[in-house]
Amino acid sequence: MPLDAFREPTVVEELAQAAFIWENFKVDVSLRIGNGDFSNAATSVCVLDFVLMLQAARVTLRESRLAVFELSDRQGEWHSRGTKN
């Protein structure tokens, strides 16, 4: 059942779009990039935010050897080193 801004059950039609996207699609993620394990920092993650963060890191690593990225709703940077072709 979806939750509203006050974490109360509600019907989907009554949710604001932002509440629907950011509050109702959360997952725990076990993320590993190379030797880095970021699973401690990736609990109760909004799926959309996580996918957008990974896409931004992917685009950055095409142009640079280092990507620094973070989720919108928490502090703490993640660093990933790529190999430039």
C-alpha positions in Angstrom: 0.0 0.0 0.0 1.4 3.4 -0.9 2.3 5.9 1.8 1.6 9.6 1.9 4.0 12.3 3.1 3.1 11.5 6.7 3.8 7.8 6.1 0.1 7.0 6.3 -1.4 4.4 3.9 -3.3 6.1 1.1 -4.6 5.3 -2.4 -2.4 5.9 -5.4 -4.7 8.5 -7.0 -4.3 10.8 -3.9 -0.5 10.8 -3.9 1.5 13.7 -5.3 3.8 12.6 -8.1 6.9 13.3 -6.1 5.6 11.3 -3.1 4.7 8.4 -5.4 8.2 8.3 -7.0 10.4 9.1 -4.0 8.7 7.4 -1.2 7.1 4.3 -2.6 9.9 2.6 -4.6 12.7 2.1 -2.1 15.1 -0.9 -2.0 18.1 -2.0 -0.1 21.1 -2.3 -2.5 24.3 -4.3 -2.3 26.6 -2.3 -4.5 30.1 -3.4 -5.5 32.3 -1.6 -7.9 35.7 -3.3 -8.3 37.0 -3.7 -4.8 34.7 -1.1 -3.3 31.7 -2.3 -1.3 29.1 0.4 -0.7 26.3 -1.8 0.7 26.4 0.0 4.1 25.5 3.3 2.5 22.7 1.9 0.3 19.8 1.1 2.5 16.3 2.3 1.8 17.3 3.8 -1.5 14.8 5.4 -3.9 15.1 3.3 -7.1 14.9 6.3 -9.4 17.6 8.2 -7.5 19.9 5.2 -7.6 19.5 4.6 -11.3 20.1 8.3 -12.1 23.2 8.3 -9.9 24.6 5.2 -11.7 23.8 6.7 -15.1 25.7 9.9 -14.1 28.7 7.9 -12.9 28.7 5.9 -16.2 28.6 9.1 -18.3 31.3 10.7 -16.1 33.6 7.6 -16.4 33.4 7.8 -20.2 35.3 11.2 -20.0 37.3 10.9 -16.8 39.1 8.3 -14.8 37.3 9.3 -11.6 33.6 9.6 -10.8 32.4 11.0 -7.5 28.7 10.6 -6.9 26.1 10.5 -4.2 22.4 10.0 -3.6 20.0 13.0 -3.4 18.7 12.2 0.1 21.9 11.5 2.0 25.4 12.7 2.6 28.4 10.6 1.7 30.3 10.5 -1.6 31.1 7.3 -3.5 34.2 7.2 -5.6 34.7 5.0 -8.6 37.8 4.8 -10.8 37.4 3.8 -14.4 39.7 2.9 -17.2 39.7 5.4 -20.0 39.9 3.7 -23.5 
